[in-house]
Structures are given as C-alpha cells and as structure tokens.
Amino acid sequence: MESKNIEGSTQLLTFLLDGEVFAVDISKIREVLEFTSVTKVPRTPPFMRGVINLRGSVVPVVDLRAKFNMPQGENSVNTCIIILEIAVDDGITVMGAIADSVQEVIKLEPEQINTPPKLGTRLPSDYLMGVGKHDDNFIMILNVDKILSAEELSTNRQDNAA
C-alpha cells in the first residue's frame, strides 16, 4: 500500500477492541451512543449484529470484533456504538460499529503516522489508513470506507428492505 494520504494534523477518536487500540478519523463520526439492544436481521453476514432505531432512522450495526475475526467479547457498561458515515459508491451510508470502549480524541501529525504493515496485523492492510504512535502506544487507524465493501452493504440493504 502506498502512503496513507494523511496530510496535516489529524484528529482521531480512539477506542478499544479486544485490548487493542484503534482509531477513526473524527470527520467520519456522527456520534457515539451507549450500547442499546440491537434487532437481528435474517440472512445477514455474521458480522452484521442487526439494526437500531436512531431518531426514526434504521441504522445497521456491525460487530467489529466479528468482522476482524477477534474473539467475541462480553458487553460491559463501557460498550458503545460508534455511528459512522461511510462513503459507498457516490453516497454516504450511516452505520453503527460496536466498540468495547471509547478512549479519547487525539491529534496526530503526519510524522506520527506510518504506512500500515503488510504482515503482522490481524487486519487486511487496506482496512488501515496507517499506524499511529501516541504516548508510546501504537494505534491502528481504520479506513472505514474500506472495511465494508459496497457489495456487503447492498446485500444488507436488500435484506433490510425485505
């Protein structure tokens, strides 16, 4: 993978999954919700937890642990749903992602972000925009537009419409 295309300082929301620190560009985040009950939807991939009602809109919710082949975790008082805006084809899709806990908003400069490694991570390298370093900790910066393909999302939309 080429450069992570991150120019200038970047604000990121950090969160935990299975003890690892991940981050998403703050511009992709609409809000963070307390974990709520999720309604299962038949015939969806295993990583699709279901849907929630967000102020009258049906929002699909992804279990990032399942998507990243991590062990299933127990929900706790810190478990939350991060509401993301994901670019799909020519539009934006709103989707929820379950995180073990949200940490903080941090600011990283380009020199603190390295190109993601091709080997040695649990994730495909195109799921990552880069690996950041903050307070001597490594942070996996997710490329949320690549985590779910348009095909996966359209399959989910068809099932939701049924």
Secondary structure, 3 states (H helix, E strand, C coil): CCCCCCCCCEEEEEEEECCEEEEEEHHHEEEEEECCCCECCCCCCCCEEEEEEECCEEEEEEEHHHHCCCCCCCCCCCCEEEEEEEEECCEEEEEEEEECEEEEEEEECHHHEECCCCCCCCCCHHHEEEEEEECCEEEEEECHHHHCCHHHHHHHHHHHHC
